[in-house]
Structures are given as C-alpha cells and as structure tokens.
C-alpha cells in the first residue's frame, strides 16, 4: 500500500487513461492521485480554476502516474521527487515545475519497546516498502546514523502488511505512515524517528515532460497557477477546504487536519527558493540518485543540466 493511499480510502478504482479527443486543442494530461499535498489541484478543479488547457487524470496511486509518464499517455504528474528520478532514469526527461509539499513527520519509524535508540537497529528486522518513498526515508535515516543496509535485516513489505508482520514477529521495526503508524503504536510500538528530523528530504513535486514544457508552456503555466490558487484557498479558507477534502475522500475532518500537520505546503516564495539554480531540489535530487543507485533501486542516473525549472512559477497568485 503506497503512502498516498491514506487519503483515498474510498477510492475504488483507477480512472482509465483514454485517448484524447479530436476536437480542439489537446489538454495537458496530468496524473494525480489522492494525497494531502495534491489537494490544491483537486480544489482548483472543483472551483473551476483549471482552464481547458489542463486535464487531471485521476489514479489510485503514484504507480499509475509513473506508468502514464513512461507510456507517453501523460504530459505531467504529481509524484515524489524519487519517483520522478526513477521515471527520468527510464528515459523520459522531466522538469520539476513546483514543489507541492515537504514531509515534516508524515513518514515514521515505529519500533518494538526493547529498541530505545537508532543504534539498536543494528541486526534487527525492519519492515519497509522499498519501491515507495518509505525506502528513501529508510536509506537516508541509515546513512544519517552511520549504518548500511547490510547491517540490518530489510523485510520488503507493503505498508498495509506491517501490522500482521509485527504481530507475527517478522519485523522489529517499521518505516510507515498513517494509519499503520497509529495501529503499531496501539500494539505497543514506539515512534523513534520521523521525517521532521530529516528536513527538506522527502518532496512531492509537480513534474512535466521536457517535451510538454517545450511545446505547451502556456498549459504548464496554467497547471502551476491552478495549484497555487488551490493552495491559497487551502491556507486562507482552511475550515472550508478541510471539509471539502474530507467529503471528497470519505474520511473525517480530523483525519485531514492530522495529515496537514505532517506536511509543509510551500507557497510561491518558498517554491522560488526550492527551484532555484543549485537550490534544494537539485541538491536533494543528486543525493537521492546516489542512494537509489547504491541500493539497487535505480540502474543509472538521469542526465540533465537542470532538473528544477522555476520559469513556470507565476509572478503572483490572483
């Protein structure tokens, strides 16, 4: 279960990716799946702030968007930075045109009671979904505490199976997120580490293909502007936005508020800093690439002059 499933518990199926119609300009087909950091785009669509030049193609998980980018059926997507790097390494050049959110506690290490420090992880079994963003957090955490992956026992499991593995004695620790983190805490687990202790490491981003950026720059600007209009509503009218998100996702307003507390949603000025030449996105992308290749999660590094492209950011949000 991908982390991004938490806020889409009521979603039953992936929206099919159909062929573009023949009448009028083809919209910028943008893959999206339910996750709190992408809610500004859902709000922008709901309020009519996305013009006809942009179409949201709704899936159930990040893998749907990644497949769409790789097949050429999508022109853009909302995915994590590591997922963008993996797509790029498979031969689809991408540009990061906005940062949707930064994890500041959404990803958690939960451990058995006898593990009282990170150094106690040596030789212990850790449940982790290596193909997802949880793998990135794990390897970054191990690097931070001076351990390598062969000094622990990695149990590659979808996060929704961690509770079962915990009770069965198969894992001593879990890299997870809600609701798994709370379930493990109720089973006696302790939250020992989370992404708030690794600031500016786990990013959700809006990406567009290099081809779309060159051929459809106005549509890309419409997409990015729509995101920031939705974000402004989320920030300035949070009570209204929370209830809209809760209604759409079929969850409680309190669950939405809890999710918002675990992410930072950068506004326009912060995006300009993140996407600057040699800015944080470029720095983190290089480090993530090294980790993904070292751990066998990516075969080769994508080749680019600039991954982040701030040229599509609006001057202001109106």
BALOBA-1460 file (C-alpha; in Angstrom, 3 decimals):
// residues 318
<rec num="1" residu="x" x="0.000" y="0.000" z="0.000"/>
<rec num="2" residu="x" x="1.592" y="3.223" z="-1.150"/>
<rec num="3" residu="x" x="1.755" y="6.089" z="1.349"/>
<rec num="4" residu="x" x="-0.527" y="8.045" z="-0.925"/>
<rec num="5" residu="x" x="-3.392" y="5.632" z="-0.251"/>
<rec num="6" residu="x" x="-4.029" y="7.101" z="3.212"/>
<rec num="7" residu="x" x="-6.241" y="9.921" z="1.973"/>
<rec num="8" residu="x" x="-8.038" y="7.862" z="-0.667"/>
<rec num="9" residu="x" x="-9.596" y="5.079" z="1.363"/>
<rec num="10" residu="x" x="-12.864" y="5.487" z="-0.523"/>
<rec num="11" residu="x" x="-11.337" y="5.279" z="-3.982"/>
<rec num="12" residu="x" x="-12.361" y="2.019" z="-5.623"/>
<rec num="13" residu="x" x="-10.631" y="2.044" z="-8.977"/>
<rec num="14" residu="x" x="-8.222" y="3.884" z="-11.212"/>
<rec num="15" residu="x" x="-9.713" y="6.259" z="-13.750"/>
<rec num="16" residu="x" x="-8.947" y="4.858" z="-17.153"/>
<rec num="17" residu="x" x="-6.497" y="6.789" z="-19.294"/>
<rec num="18" residu="x" x="-8.371" y="7.330" z="-22.532"/>
<rec num="19" residu="x" x="-7.411" y="8.635" z="-25.921"/>
<rec num="20" residu="x" x="-7.543" y="12.373" z="-26.414"/>
<rec num="21" residu="x" x="-10.484" y="13.679" z="-28.384"/>
<rec num="22" residu="x" x="-10.097" y="15.074" z="-31.837"/>
<rec num="23" residu="x" x="-11.887" y="18.382" z="-31.311"/>
<rec num="24" residu="x" x="-9.992" y="21.388" z="-30.019"/>
<rec num="25" residu="x" x="-6.514" y="21.578" z="-28.510"/>
<rec num="26" residu="x" x="-5.393" y="18.519" z="-26.569"/>
<rec num="27" residu="x" x="-5.179" y="19.409" z="-22.848"/>
<rec num="28" residu="x" x="-2.102" y="18.852" z="-20.726"/>
<rec num="29" residu="x" x="-2.891" y="15.425" z="-19.270"/>
<rec num="30" residu="x" x="-1.758" y="15.480" z="-15.652"/>
<rec num="31" residu="x" x="-1.632" y="12.374" z="-13.488"/>
<rec num="32" residu="x" x="-2.784" y="12.804" z="-9.906"/>
<rec num="33" residu="x" x="-3.816" y="10.558" z="-7.034"/>
<rec num="34" residu="x" x="-5.269" y="11.371" z="-3.607"/>
<rec num="35" residu="x" x="-2.683" y="12.767" z="-1.193"/>
<rec num="36" residu="x" x="-2.883" y="15.800" z="1.062"/>
<rec num="37" residu="x" x="-0.105" y="17.621" z="-0.796"/>
<rec num="38" residu="x" x="-2.014" y="17.380" z="-4.073"/>
<rec num="39" residu="x" x="-5.290" y="18.708" z="-2.672"/>
<rec num="40" residu="x" x="-4.670" y="22.221" z="-4.064"/>
<rec num="41" residu="x" x="-5.085" y="20.806" z="-7.580"/>
<rec num="42" residu="x" x="-8.295" y="18.973" z="-6.644"/>
<rec num="43" residu="x" x="-9.585" y="22.232" z="-5.133"/>
<rec num="44" residu="x" x="-8.551" y="24.166" z="-8.238"/>
<rec num="45" residu="x" x="-10.544" y="21.754" z="-10.391"/>
<rec num="46" residu="x" x="-13.544" y="21.938" z="-8.054"/>
<rec num="47" residu="x" x="-13.617" y="25.747" z="-8.161"/>
<rec num="48" residu="x" x="-13.021" y="25.935" z="-11.933"/>
<rec num="49" residu="x" x="-9.534" y="27.418" z="-11.615"/>
<rec num="50" residu="x" x="-8.030" y="24.960" z="-14.087"/>
<rec num="51" residu="x" x="-8.761" y="26.053" z="-17.667"/>
<rec num="52" residu="x" x="-9.477" y="23.667" z="-20.518"/>
<rec num="53" residu="x" x="-5.767" y="23.524" z="-21.292"/>
<rec num="54" residu="x" x="-5.292" y="21.204" z="-18.260"/>
<rec num="55" residu="x" x="-6.931" y="17.843" z="-17.569"/>
<rec num="56" residu="x" x="-6.463" y="15.958" z="-14.302"/>
<rec num="57" residu="x" x="-6.186" y="12.208" z="-14.924"/>
<rec num="58" residu="x" x="-7.107" y="10.636" z="-11.611"/>
<rec num="59" residu="x" x="-5.484" y="7.403" z="-10.483"/>
<rec num="60" residu="x" x="-5.334" y="5.440" z="-7.257"/>
<rec num="61" residu="x" x="-1.576" y="5.570" z="-6.599"/>
<rec num="62" residu="x" x="1.709" y="7.045" z="-7.788"/>
<rec num="63" residu="x" x="2.396" y="3.976" z="-9.908"/>
<rec num="64" residu="x" x="-0.498" y="4.954" z="-12.176"/>
<rec num="65" residu="x" x="1.087" y="8.335" z="-12.852"/>
<rec num="66" residu="x" x="4.539" y="6.817" z="-13.328"/>
<rec num="67" residu="x" x="3.210" y="4.323" z="-15.867"/>
<rec num="68" residu="x" x="1.375" y="7.113" z="-17.681"/>
<rec num="69" residu="x" x="4.525" y="9.209" z="-17.954"/>
<rec num="70" residu="x" x="6.561" y="6.239" z="-19.179"/>
<rec num="71" residu="x" x="3.948" y="5.256" z="-21.789"/>
<rec num="72" residu="x" x="3.523" y="8.811" z="-23.070"/>
<rec num="73" residu="x" x="-0.153" y="8.920" z="-22.073"/>
<rec num="74" residu="x" x="0.556" y="11.676" z="-19.536"/>
<rec num="75" residu="x" x="2.307" y="15.019" z="-20.001"/>
<rec num="76" residu="x" x="2.641" y="15.866" z="-16.310"/>
<rec num="77" residu="x" x="2.099" y="14.370" z="-12.874"/>
<rec num="78" residu="x" x="2.140" y="14.938" z="-9.120"/>
<rec num="79" residu="x" x="4.627" y="12.440" z="-7.648"/>
<rec num="80" residu="x" x="7.513" y="12.308" z="-5.172"/>
<rec num="81" residu="x" x="10.963" y="13.503" z="-6.176"/>
<rec num="82" residu="x" x="12.438" y="9.996" z="-6.019"/>
<rec num="83" residu="x" x="9.621" y="8.702" z="-8.233"/>
<rec num="84" residu="x" x="10.367" y="11.474" z="-10.728"/>
<rec num="85" residu="x" x="14.029" y="10.464" z="-10.779"/>
<rec num="86" residu="x" x="13.090" y="6.841" z="-11.444"/>
<rec num="87" residu="x" x="10.886" y="7.828" z="-14.390"/>
<rec num="88" residu="x" x="13.632" y="10.107" z="-15.734"/>
<rec num="89" residu="x" x="16.187" y="7.283" z="-15.451"/>
<rec num="90" residu="x" x="13.892" y="5.090" z="-17.578"/>
<rec num="91" residu="x" x="14.250" y="7.507" z="-20.473"/>
<rec num="92" residu="x" x="11.536" y="10.145" z="-20.015"/>
<rec num="93" residu="x" x="13.170" y="13.555" z="-19.345"/>
<rec num="94" residu="x" x="11.221" y="15.545" z="-16.760"/>
<rec num="95" residu="x" x="11.273" y="19.015" z="-15.256"/>
<rec num="96" residu="x" x="10.213" y="19.809" z="-11.693"/>
<rec num="97" residu="x" x="7.996" y="22.881" z="-12.053"/>
<rec num="98" residu="x" x="6.624" y="23.169" z="-8.494"/>
<rec num="99" residu="x" x="7.047" y="21.686" z="-5.036"/>
<rec num="100" residu="x" x="3.661" y="20.556" z="-3.713"/>
<rec num="101" residu="x" x="4.695" y="19.547" z="-0.193"/>
<rec num="102" residu="x" x="7.574" y="18.578" z="2.056"/>
<rec num="103" residu="x" x="7.182" y="15.767" z="4.592"/>
<rec num="104" residu="x" x="7.670" y="17.024" z="8.158"/>
<rec num="105" residu="x" x="6.513" y="13.997" z="10.101"/>
<rec num="106" residu="x" x="4.293" y="12.055" z="7.714"/>
<rec num="107" residu="x" x="6.823" y="9.201" z="7.493"/>
<rec num="108" residu="x" x="7.648" y="7.427" z="10.745"/>
<rec num="109" residu="x" x="9.922" y="4.764" z="12.245"/>
<rec num="110" residu="x" x="7.976" y="2.685" z="14.792"/>
<rec num="111" residu="x" x="9.979" y="0.188" z="16.882"/>
<rec num="112" residu="x" x="9.458" y="-2.606" z="19.425"/>
<rec num="113" residu="x" x="9.788" y="-1.497" z="23.084"/>
<rec num="114" residu="x" x="13.262" y="-3.001" z="23.527"/>
<rec num="115" residu="x" x="14.682" y="-0.704" z="20.821"/>
<rec num="116" residu="x" x="15.441" y="2.556" z="22.581"/>
<rec num="117" residu="x" x="17.900" y="4.225" z="20.202"/>
<rec num="118" residu="x" x="18.599" y="4.234" z="16.488"/>
<rec num="119" residu="x" x="21.864" y="2.376" z="17.040"/>
<rec num="120" residu="x" x="19.809" y="-0.527" z="18.428"/>
<rec num="121" residu="x" x="18.572" y="-1.162" z="14.879"/>
<rec num="122" residu="x" x="21.800" y="-2.982" z="14.019"/>
<rec num="123" residu="x" x="20.920" y="-6.581" z="13.225"/>
<rec num="124" residu="x" x="17.170" y="-6.041" z="13.645"/>
<rec num="125" residu="x" x="14.465" y="-6.640" z="11.045"/>
<rec num="126" residu="x" x="12.855" y="-3.529" z="9.561"/>
<rec num="127" residu="x" x="9.661" y="-3.610" z="7.524"/>
<rec num="128" residu="x" x="9.829" y="-1.205" z="4.583"/>
<rec num="129" residu="x" x="8.221" y="-0.786" z="1.178"/>
<rec num="130" residu="x" x="11.414" y="-0.437" z="-0.838"/>
<rec num="131" residu="x" x="9.687" y="0.587" z="-4.066"/>
<rec num="132" residu="x" x="7.950" y="3.503" z="-2.370"/>
<rec num="133" residu="x" x="9.023" y="6.686" z="-0.659"/>
<rec num="134" residu="x" x="9.442" y="4.711" z="2.591"/>
<rec num="135" residu="x" x="12.585" y="3.185" z="1.085"/>
<rec num="136" residu="x" x="14.041" y="6.638" z="0.584"/>
<rec num="137" residu="x" x="13.394" y="7.553" z="4.212"/>
<rec num="138" residu="x" x="14.955" y="4.307" z="5.433"/>
<rec num="139" residu="x" x="18.194" y="4.690" z="3.487"/>
<rec num="140" residu="x" x="18.518" y="8.365" z="4.339"/>
<rec num="141" residu="x" x="17.986" y="7.522" z="8.015"/>
<rec num="142" residu="x" x="20.550" y="4.701" z="7.967"/>
<rec num="143" residu="x" x="23.049" y="6.994" z="6.271"/>
<rec num="144" residu="x" x="22.448" y="9.613" z="8.944"/>
<rec num="145" residu="x" x="23.137" y="7.191" z="11.821"/>
<rec num="146" residu="x" x="26.117" y="5.532" z="10.156"/>
<rec num="147" residu="x" x="24.589" y="2.147" z="9.320"/>
<rec num="148" residu="x" x="24.468" y="0.403" z="5.953"/>
<rec num="149" residu="x" x="21.585" y="-1.684" z="4.654"/>
<rec num="150" residu="x" x="23.545" y="-4.921" z="5.150"/>
<rec num="151" residu="x" x="23.838" y="-4.167" z="8.878"/>
<rec num="152" residu="x" x="20.069" y="-4.521" z="9.287"/>
<rec num="153" residu="x" x="17.580" y="-7.070" z="8.002"/>
<rec num="154" residu="x" x="15.239" y="-5.479" z="5.465"/>
<rec num="155" residu="x" x="11.786" y="-7.022" z="5.085"/>
<rec num="156" residu="x" x="10.274" y="-5.623" z="1.870"/>
<rec num="157" residu="x" x="6.532" y="-5.462" z="2.508"/>
<rec num="158" residu="x" x="3.661" y="-3.179" z="1.501"/>
<rec num="159" residu="x" x="2.968" y="-0.946" z="4.473"/>
<rec num="160" residu="x" x="-0.537" y="-2.303" z="4.985"/>
<rec num="161" residu="x" x="1.018" y="-5.682" z="5.858"/>
<rec num="162" residu="x" x="3.322" y="-4.335" z="8.561"/>
<rec num="163" residu="x" x="0.824" y="-4.813" z="11.401"/>
<rec num="164" residu="x" x="0.448" y="-8.501" z="10.561"/>
<rec num="165" residu="x" x="4.233" y="-8.909" z="10.300"/>
<rec num="166" residu="x" x="4.664" y="-7.071" z="13.619"/>
<rec num="167" residu="x" x="2.276" y="-9.393" z="15.463"/>
<rec num="168" residu="x" x="3.832" y="-12.419" z="13.767"/>
<rec num="169" residu="x" x="7.303" y="-11.491" z="14.986"/>
<rec num="170" residu="x" x="8.636" y="-10.982" z="11.451"/>
<rec num="171" residu="x" x="9.699" y="-7.371" z="11.991"/>
<rec num="172" residu="x" x="11.122" y="-5.446" z="14.933"/>
<rec num="173" residu="x" x="10.583" y="-2.020" z="13.375"/>
<rec num="174" residu="x" x="8.552" y="-0.408" z="10.624"/>
<rec num="175" residu="x" x="9.007" y="2.535" z="8.298"/>
<rec num="176" residu="x" x="5.413" y="3.558" z="7.755"/>
<rec num="177" residu="x" x="2.805" y="6.324" z="7.846"/>
<rec num="178" residu="x" x="-0.808" y="6.694" z="8.885"/>
<rec num="179" residu="x" x="-2.891" y="4.739" z="9.588"/>
<rec num="180" residu="x" x="-0.281" y="1.974" z="10.067"/>
<rec num="181" residu="x" x="1.783" y="4.087" z="12.491"/>
<rec num="182" residu="x" x="-1.149" y="4.502" z="14.892"/>
<rec num="183" residu="x" x="-2.046" y="0.803" z="14.674"/>
<rec num="184" residu="x" x="1.518" y="-0.177" z="15.586"/>
<rec num="185" residu="x" x="1.576" y="2.357" z="18.420"/>
<rec num="186" residu="x" x="-1.566" y="0.756" z="19.851"/>
<rec num="187" residu="x" x="0.215" y="-2.618" z="19.587"/>
<rec num="188" residu="x" x="2.978" y="-1.320" z="21.870"/>
<rec num="189" residu="x" x="5.260" y="0.306" z="19.312"/>
<rec num="190" residu="x" x="7.229" y="3.482" z="19.938"/>
<rec num="191" residu="x" x="7.749" y="6.267" z="17.434"/>
<rec num="192" residu="x" x="11.505" y="6.688" z="17.457"/>
<rec num="193" residu="x" x="12.125" y="8.797" z="14.359"/>
<rec num="194" residu="x" x="10.154" y="10.659" z="11.712"/>
<rec num="195" residu="x" x="10.676" y="12.804" z="8.653"/>
<rec num="196" residu="x" x="10.570" y="16.018" z="10.699"/>
<rec num="197" residu="x" x="14.113" y="15.062" z="11.774"/>
<rec num="198" residu="x" x="15.194" y="14.962" z="8.118"/>
<rec num="199" residu="x" x="14.045" y="18.397" z="6.929"/>
<rec num="200" residu="x" x="13.840" y="19.078" z="3.199"/>
<rec num="201" residu="x" x="14.386" y="15.437" z="2.219"/>
<rec num="202" residu="x" x="11.040" y="13.969" z="1.123"/>
<rec num="203" residu="x" x="9.370" y="16.147" z="-1.509"/>
<rec num="204" residu="x" x="6.172" y="15.823" z="-3.515"/>
<rec num="205" residu="x" x="6.527" y="17.710" z="-6.776"/>
<rec num="206" residu="x" x="4.710" y="18.651" z="-9.953"/>
<rec num="207" residu="x" x="6.653" y="17.423" z="-12.969"/>
<rec num="208" residu="x" x="6.140" y="17.859" z="-16.695"/>
<rec num="209" residu="x" x="7.842" y="16.061" z="-19.527"/>
<rec num="210" residu="x" x="10.541" y="18.009" z="-21.282"/>
<rec num="211" residu="x" x="8.532" y="17.704" z="-24.484"/>
<rec num="212" residu="x" x="5.421" y="19.220" z="-22.882"/>
<rec num="213" residu="x" x="7.465" y="22.027" z="-21.345"/>
<rec num="214" residu="x" x="8.831" y="22.963" z="-24.773"/>
<rec num="215" residu="x" x="5.633" y="22.500" z="-26.791"/>
<rec num="216" residu="x" x="2.936" y="23.511" z="-24.270"/>
<rec num="217" residu="x" x="4.466" y="26.173" z="-21.995"/>
<rec num="218" residu="x" x="1.187" y="28.074" z="-21.578"/>
<rec num="219" residu="x" x="-0.624" y="24.928" z="-20.431"/>
<rec num="220" residu="x" x="2.173" y="24.166" z="-17.964"/>
<rec num="221" residu="x" x="1.815" y="27.682" z="-16.564"/>
<rec num="222" residu="x" x="-1.945" y="27.134" z="-16.252"/>
<rec num="223" residu="x" x="-1.305" y="23.914" z="-14.282"/>
<rec num="224" residu="x" x="1.155" y="25.546" z="-11.890"/>
<rec num="225" residu="x" x="-1.008" y="28.641" z="-11.433"/>
<rec num="226" residu="x" x="-4.002" y="26.397" z="-10.674"/>
<rec num="227" residu="x" x="-2.016" y="24.621" z="-7.968"/>
<rec num="228" residu="x" x="-1.165" y="27.908" z="-6.252"/>
<rec num="229" residu="x" x="-4.752" y="29.183" z="-6.458"/>
<rec num="230" residu="x" x="-5.912" y="25.959" z="-4.796"/>
<rec num="231" residu="x" x="-3.182" y="26.273" z="-2.180"/>
<rec num="232" residu="x" x="-4.203" y="29.835" z="-1.386"/>
<rec num="233" residu="x" x="-7.754" y="28.647" z="-0.718"/>
<rec num="234" residu="x" x="-6.476" y="25.802" z="1.458"/>
<rec num="235" residu="x" x="-4.383" y="28.214" z="3.534"/>
<rec num="236" residu="x" x="-6.783" y="31.152" z="3.735"/>
<rec num="237" residu="x" x="-10.045" y="29.201" z="3.991"/>
<rec num="238" residu="x" x="-8.822" y="26.105" z="5.789"/>
<rec num="239" residu="x" x="-12.110" y="25.287" z="7.514"/>
<rec num="240" residu="x" x="-13.948" y="25.182" z="4.189"/>
<rec num="241" residu="x" x="-11.094" y="23.329" z="2.464"/>
<rec num="242" residu="x" x="-10.792" y="20.685" z="5.193"/>
<rec num="243" residu="x" x="-14.456" y="19.789" z="4.900"/>
<rec num="244" residu="x" x="-14.247" y="19.670" z="1.111"/>
<rec num="245" residu="x" x="-11.262" y="17.293" z="1.321"/>
<rec num="246" residu="x" x="-12.984" y="15.157" z="3.947"/>
<rec num="247" residu="x" x="-16.166" y="14.906" z="1.872"/>
<rec num="248" residu="x" x="-14.275" y="14.014" z="-1.305"/>
<rec num="249" residu="x" x="-12.125" y="11.390" z="0.386"/>
<rec num="250" residu="x" x="-14.800" y="9.940" z="2.656"/>
<rec num="251" residu="x" x="-12.785" y="10.493" z="5.838"/>
<rec num="252" residu="x" x="-13.178" y="12.679" z="8.912"/>
<rec num="253" residu="x" x="-12.171" y="16.346" z="9.022"/>
<rec num="254" residu="x" x="-9.900" y="15.475" z="11.963"/>
<rec num="255" residu="x" x="-8.012" y="12.955" z="9.793"/>
<rec num="256" residu="x" x="-7.474" y="15.698" z="7.220"/>
<rec num="257" residu="x" x="-6.172" y="18.096" z="9.876"/>
<rec num="258" residu="x" x="-3.804" y="15.442" z="11.216"/>
<rec num="259" residu="x" x="-2.437" y="14.883" z="7.724"/>
<rec num="260" residu="x" x="-1.957" y="18.611" z="7.172"/>
<rec num="261" residu="x" x="0.108" y="18.750" z="10.359"/>
<rec num="262" residu="x" x="2.636" y="16.280" z="8.896"/>
<rec num="263" residu="x" x="3.439" y="18.199" z="5.710"/>
<rec num="264" residu="x" x="4.647" y="21.666" z="4.811"/>
<rec num="265" residu="x" x="2.895" y="23.191" z="1.807"/>
<rec num="266" residu="x" x="5.336" y="25.726" z="0.321"/>
<rec num="267" residu="x" x="3.811" y="28.834" z="-1.174"/>
<rec num="268" residu="x" x="5.191" y="30.800" z="-4.102"/>
<rec num="269" residu="x" x="8.214" y="32.425" z="-2.424"/>
<rec num="270" residu="x" x="9.390" y="29.122" z="-0.950"/>
<rec num="271" residu="x" x="8.981" y="27.450" z="-4.348"/>
<rec num="272" residu="x" x="11.200" y="30.062" z="-5.930"/>
<rec num="273" residu="x" x="13.924" y="29.166" z="-3.432"/>
<rec num="274" residu="x" x="13.454" y="25.407" z="-3.817"/>
<rec num="275" residu="x" x="13.597" y="25.531" z="-7.623"/>
<rec num="276" residu="x" x="16.488" y="27.985" z="-7.905"/>
<rec num="277" residu="x" x="19.668" y="27.043" z="-9.742"/>
<rec num="278" residu="x" x="21.642" y="24.813" z="-7.340"/>
<rec num="279" residu="x" x="18.649" y="25.087" z="-4.990"/>
<rec num="280" residu="x" x="17.360" y="22.457" z="-2.578"/>
<rec num="281" residu="x" x="15.596" y="20.337" z="-5.219"/>
<rec num="282" residu="x" x="18.770" y="19.965" z="-7.265"/>
<rec num="283" residu="x" x="20.842" y="19.159" z="-4.164"/>
<rec num="284" residu="x" x="18.396" y="16.580" z="-2.798"/>
<rec num="285" residu="x" x="17.927" y="15.021" z="-6.255"/>
<rec num="286" residu="x" x="21.652" y="14.344" z="-6.523"/>
<rec num="287" residu="x" x="21.734" y="12.767" z="-3.078"/>
<rec num="288" residu="x" x="18.631" y="10.673" z="-3.755"/>
<rec num="289" residu="x" x="20.126" y="9.484" z="-7.031"/>
<rec num="290" residu="x" x="23.239" y="8.252" z="-5.235"/>
<rec num="291" residu="x" x="21.135" y="6.407" z="-2.644"/>
<rec num="292" residu="x" x="18.778" y="4.845" z="-5.208"/>
<rec num="293" residu="x" x="21.650" y="3.584" z="-7.358"/>
<rec num="294" residu="x" x="23.661" y="2.337" z="-4.390"/>
<rec num="295" residu="x" x="20.717" y="0.360" z="-3.049"/>
<rec num="296" residu="x" x="19.795" y="-1.083" z="-6.444"/>
<rec num="297" residu="x" x="16.526" y="0.829" z="-6.764"/>
<rec num="298" residu="x" x="17.663" y="2.660" z="-9.919"/>
<rec num="299" residu="x" x="20.090" y="1.434" z="-12.572"/>
<rec num="300" residu="x" x="21.540" y="4.692" z="-13.833"/>
<rec num="301" residu="x" x="21.473" y="8.376" z="-13.053"/>
<rec num="302" residu="x" x="19.318" y="10.612" z="-15.254"/>
<rec num="303" residu="x" x="21.342" y="13.110" z="-17.257"/>
<rec num="304" residu="x" x="20.202" y="16.734" z="-17.146"/>
<rec num="305" residu="x" x="21.539" y="20.272" z="-16.980"/>
<rec num="306" residu="x" x="18.767" y="21.496" z="-14.680"/>
<rec num="307" residu="x" x="16.089" y="19.283" z="-13.152"/>
<rec num="308" residu="x" x="14.233" y="22.150" z="-11.467"/>
<rec num="309" residu="x" x="12.638" y="24.764" z="-13.719"/>
<rec num="310" residu="x" x="11.245" y="27.845" z="-11.933"/>
<rec num="311" residu="x" x="10.277" y="29.582" z="-15.181"/>
<rec num="312" residu="x" x="6.676" y="28.346" z="-14.957"/>
<rec num="313" residu="x" x="6.053" y="29.786" z="-11.499"/>
<rec num="314" residu="x" x="3.600" y="32.703" z="-11.600"/>
<rec num="315" residu="x" x="4.736" y="36.152" z="-10.528"/>
<rec num="316" residu="x" x="1.731" y="36.336" z="-8.246"/>
<rec num="317" residu="x" x="-1.398" y="34.364" z="-7.458"/>
<rec num="318" residu="x" x="-4.620" y="36.079" z="-8.469"/>
